[in-house]
């Protein structure tokens, strides 16, 4: 149960990588699959499906993790 919650939370937090829908689908599937692999080998496919769904159903404006560290001009 807790692993499933962790998987969904990770997918929701990170699935909106990229600005194009295809980018978010692919990165969401990869992140979800990776989280499923960590949770247990059986969770790879469901994790990838959930991650792709979350990535495809979100817009870039819905999940904003801020400016990347490497683009920070305040050094």
C-alpha positions as CSV (number, residue, x, y, z in Angstrom):
1,X,0.0,0.0,0.0
2,X,2.7,2.5,1.0
3,X,4.8,1.6,-2.1
4,X,1.7,2.4,-4.3
5,X,1.3,5.8,-2.6
6,X,5.0,6.5,-3.1
7,X,4.7,5.5,-6.8
8,X,1.7,7.8,-7.4
9,X,3.3,10.7,-5.6
10,X,6.6,10.4,-7.5
11,X,4.7,10.2,-10.8
12,X,2.6,13.2,-10.0
13,X,5.6,15.2,-8.8
14,X,7.8,14.5,-11.8
15,X,5.6,13.5,-14.7
16,X,5.4,16.9,-16.3
17,X,9.0,17.0,-17.6
18,X,9.0,18.7,-20.9
19,X,6.6,21.0,-22.6
20,X,5.3,18.7,-25.4
21,X,2.7,16.1,-24.5
22,X,4.9,13.3,-26.0
23,X,7.8,14.4,-23.9
24,X,5.7,14.2,-20.7
25,X,4.3,10.8,-21.8
26,X,7.8,9.4,-22.3
27,X,9.3,10.9,-19.2
28,X,6.3,10.0,-17.1
29,X,6.5,6.4,-18.3
30,X,10.2,6.2,-17.5
31,X,9.9,7.7,-14.1
32,X,6.9,5.5,-13.2
33,X,8.6,2.4,-14.5
34,X,11.7,3.3,-12.5
35,X,9.7,3.8,-9.4
36,X,7.9,0.5,-10.0
37,X,11.3,-1.3,-10.4
38,X,12.4,0.1,-7.1
39,X,9.1,-0.9,-5.4
40,X,9.3,-4.4,-6.9
41,X,9.8,-5.9,-10.3
42,X,6.0,-6.5,-10.7
43,X,5.4,-2.7,-10.4
44,X,7.3,-1.7,-13.6
45,X,4.4,-2.1,-16.0
46,X,1.7,-0.5,-13.8
47,X,4.2,2.3,-12.8
48,X,5.0,3.0,-16.5
49,X,1.3,3.1,-17.3
50,X,0.4,5.4,-14.4
51,X,3.4,7.7,-15.1
52,X,2.5,8.0,-18.8
53,X,-1.1,8.7,-17.9
54,X,-0.1,11.4,-15.4
55,X,2.4,12.9,-17.9
56,X,-0.1,13.0,-20.7
57,X,-2.9,14.4,-18.6
58,X,-0.9,17.3,-17.1
59,X,0.2,20.5,-18.7
60,X,3.5,22.2,-18.2
61,X,1.8,24.9,-16.1
62,X,0.3,22.4,-13.6
63,X,3.6,21.1,-12.3
64,X,6.4,23.6,-12.1
65,X,9.5,22.6,-10.1
66,X,11.1,26.0,-10.6
67,X,14.1,27.2,-12.5
68,X,16.8,24.5,-13.1
69,X,19.9,25.0,-11.0
70,X,22.1,25.1,-14.1
71,X,20.1,28.1,-15.4
72,X,20.4,30.1,-12.2
73,X,22.2,33.4,-12.9
74,X,22.7,34.4,-9.3
75,X,26.2,33.1,-8.6
